[in-house]
Amino acid sequence: MYQMISYAYRRGTNNVLLIYPNTSDKPVDDSVFLINKGTKDETIKIKAIDVPFWSINGHSYVEEYLKVKLRDVLSYPLQIVLK
């Protein structure tokens, strides 16, 4: 988390998206973290998502689910962490 906050400061952004490969065959909910910038009245919004990397159902399932997940997350880049 510290590294993502540092990147946000360095790049001048308030929105960060972390993408992790899944570690379970069951989908998990996305996580959103709101970090106060301290002296400014601004918040860094960090969204962590799991994307399919493997599945007991096989490669074609992973490929299709990955397309759907990334399309949903990246469809609204300005609101990526506000959902």
C-alpha positions in Angstrom: 0.0 0.0 0.0 2.8 2.4 0.9 4.3 1.9 -2.6 1.0 2.7 -4.3 0.6 5.9 -2.3 4.2 6.9 -3.2 3.4 6.3 -6.9 0.2 8.4 -6.6 2.1 11.3 -5.1 5.0 11.0 -7.7 2.6 10.8 -10.7 0.2 13.4 -9.4 -2.9 11.2 -9.4 -5.6 10.4 -6.9 -6.6 7.1 -8.5 -4.7 3.9 -8.4 -5.7 0.4 -9.7 -3.9 -2.7 -8.4 -4.4 -5.9 -10.4 -3.6 -9.2 -8.8 -3.9 -12.7 -10.3 -6.5 -14.8 -8.5 -5.4 -17.3 -5.9 -8.7 -19.1 -5.7 -11.1 -20.4 -8.3 -13.9 -18.4 -6.6 -14.2 -14.7 -7.6 -13.6 -12.2 -4.7 -15.0 -8.7 -4.3 -12.9 -5.8 -5.3 -11.4 -3.8 -2.4 -11.3 0.0 -2.2 -9.1 2.0 0.1 -9.3 5.8 0.7 -6.1 7.4 1.9 -6.1 11.0 3.2 -3.4 13.0 1.6 -2.6 14.7 4.9 -2.1 18.4 4.6 -4.4 18.7 1.5 -8.1 18.2 1.5 -7.7 15.3 -1.1 -8.0 11.6 -1.0 -6.0 8.9 -2.8 -8.4 6.2 -4.0 -6.8 2.7 -4.4 -8.8 -0.1 -5.9 -7.5 -3.7 -5.8 -9.0 -6.3 -8.1 -8.3 -10.0 -8.7 -8.3 -11.1 -12.3 -8.6 -14.7 -13.4 -5.2 -16.4 -13.9 -6.2 -20.0 -13.6 -9.4 -22.0 -13.1 -10.4 -25.6 -12.5 -12.7 -25.0 -15.5 -9.9 -24.6 -18.0 -8.2 -22.0 -20.1 -11.2 -20.9 -22.2 -13.1 -20.0 -19.0 -10.1 -18.0 -17.7 -9.8 -16.1 -21.0 -13.4 -15.2 -21.2 -13.7 -14.2 -17.6 -10.5 -12.1 -17.9 -12.0 -10.2 -20.8 -15.2 -9.5 -19.0 -13.5 -8.4 -15.7 -11.0 -6.1 -17.4 -13.7 -4.6 -19.7 -15.9 -3.8 -16.6 -13.1 -2.3 -14.6 -11.5 -0.3 -17.5 -14.8 0.9 -19.1 -14.9 4.0 -16.8 -11.3 5.0 -16.1 -12.2 8.2 -14.3 -14.5 6.4 -11.9 -12.3 3.3 -11.6 -12.3 3.3 -7.8 -15.6 5.0 -7.2 -17.7 2.0 -7.9 
